[in-house]
Amino acid sequence: MDALGVLFFSILFGLMGFSYFFFFKKLKAKGENKKLKIKFIVALICILAPIIITIIYFCFEFYFIEDLLNFKIKNNYLTRITRTTIVFTANSLINFYLLNFYLIKISKKNEIELIGTE
């Protein structure tokens, strides 16, 4: 692994930590309590999202672009930067929407519990 790979991994881990941190900041602002189950699910989302996005991207690239279109992609720094930019952008968007959806789901669940206890 060269310096570019180290830079990409540090950015990826930074994005995962950033998503994790801001989810719990929003969760604390809503007055929710932090349970271990919520922490585990959010960590799982932050870890699995980039893995799934990377697998989907490379399957699309190798099976669709190279096999069906017969277009060969050279492996140089420009293609590596383009690939990781696409993966990081998709990862950021999917993490944002998944974590916001999960936050809404948690908030609705707790509102129902509060109404039922009164």
C-alpha positions as CSV (number, residue, x, y, z in Angstrom):
1,M,0.0,0.0,0.0
2,D,1.3,3.4,-1.0
3,A,0.7,6.8,0.5
4,L,-2.4,7.3,-1.6
5,G,-3.9,4.1,-0.1
6,V,-3.1,5.3,3.4
7,L,-4.7,8.6,2.7
8,F,-7.9,6.9,1.4
9,F,-8.2,4.6,4.4
10,S,-7.7,7.5,6.8
11,I,-10.4,9.5,5.0
12,L,-12.7,6.5,5.1
13,F,-12.2,6.0,8.8
14,G,-12.7,9.7,9.4
15,L,-16.0,9.6,7.5
16,M,-17.2,6.6,9.5
17,G,-16.2,8.4,12.8
18,F,-17.8,11.6,11.6
19,S,-21.1,9.9,10.9
20,Y,-21.0,8.0,14.2
21,F,-20.2,11.2,16.2
22,F,-22.9,13.3,14.6
23,F,-25.6,10.7,14.9
24,F,-25.1,10.6,18.6
25,K,-25.0,14.4,18.8
26,K,-28.4,14.5,17.1
27,L,-29.6,11.6,19.4
28,K,-28.5,13.5,22.5
29,A,-30.2,16.7,21.2
30,K,-33.5,14.9,20.9
31,G,-33.1,13.7,24.5
32,E,-32.9,10.0,23.7
33,N,-30.9,7.7,26.0
34,K,-27.9,5.9,24.7
35,K,-28.4,2.2,24.7
36,L,-25.9,-0.4,23.7
37,K,-28.2,-1.8,21.0
38,I,-28.4,1.6,19.3
39,K,-24.6,2.1,19.4
40,F,-24.1,-1.4,17.9
41,I,-26.6,-0.9,15.1
42,V,-25.1,2.5,14.2
43,A,-21.6,1.1,14.2
44,L,-22.7,-1.7,12.0
45,I,-24.4,0.7,9.5
46,C,-21.2,2.8,9.5
47,I,-19.0,-0.2,8.9
48,L,-21.1,-2.2,6.4
49,A,-22.2,0.7,4.2
50,P,-18.8,1.4,2.6
51,I,-18.2,-2.3,2.2
52,I,-21.4,-2.9,0.4
53,I,-21.0,0.3,-1.8
54,T,-17.5,-0.8,-2.8
55,I,-18.6,-4.3,-3.7
56,I,-21.5,-2.9,-5.8
57,Y,-19.3,-0.4,-7.5
58,F,-16.6,-2.9,-8.5
59,C,-19.2,-5.5,-9.6
60,F,-20.7,-2.7,-11.8
61,E,-17.3,-1.7,-13.1
62,F,-15.9,-5.1,-13.9
63,Y,-19.0,-6.9,-15.1
64,F,-20.9,-4.1,-16.9
65,I,-18.2,-1.7,-18.2
66,E,-15.4,-4.2,-18.9
67,D,-17.4,-7.3,-20.0
68,L,-20.5,-5.8,-21.7
69,L,-19.0,-2.7,-23.2
70,N,-15.5,-4.1,-23.8
71,F,-13.9,-1.0,-22.3
72,K,-10.6,-1.5,-20.5
73,I,-9.8,0.8,-17.6
74,K,-6.1,1.4,-16.8
75,N,-5.1,1.3,-13.1
76,N,-3.4,4.6,-12.5
77,Y,-3.6,7.3,-9.9
78,L,-6.4,9.2,-11.7
79,T,-8.7,6.1,-11.8
80,R,-7.9,5.3,-8.2
81,I,-8.9,8.9,-7.1
82,T,-12.0,8.7,-9.3
83,R,-13.1,5.4,-7.8
84,T,-12.6,6.4,-4.3
85,T,-14.3,9.8,-4.8
86,I,-17.4,7.9,-6.1
87,V,-17.3,5.4,-3.2
88,F,-16.8,8.1,-0.6
89,T,-19.5,10.3,-1.9
90,A,-22.0,7.4,-2.1
91,N,-20.9,6.3,1.4
92,S,-21.5,9.8,2.8
93,L,-24.9,10.1,1.3
94,I,-26.1,6.6,2.3
95,N,-24.8,7.0,5.8
96,F,-26.5,10.3,6.2
97,Y,-29.9,9.0,4.9
98,L,-29.7,5.7,6.7
99,L,-28.8,7.3,10.1
100,N,-31.4,10.0,9.7
101,F,-34.0,7.3,8.9
102,Y,-32.9,5.3,11.9
103,L,-33.0,8.4,14.1
104,I,-36.6,9.1,13.0
105,K,-37.5,5.4,13.6
106,I,-36.1,5.6,17.2
107,S,-37.8,8.9,17.9
108,K,-41.2,7.5,16.8
109,K,-40.8,4.4,18.8
110,N,-40.0,6.3,22.0
111,E,-43.0,8.7,21.4
112,I,-45.3,5.7,21.2
113,E,-43.9,4.3,24.4
114,L,-44.3,7.7,26.2
115,I,-47.9,8.1,25.1
116,G,-48.7,4.5,26.2
117,T,-47.3,5.1,29.7
118,E,-49.4,8.1,30.4
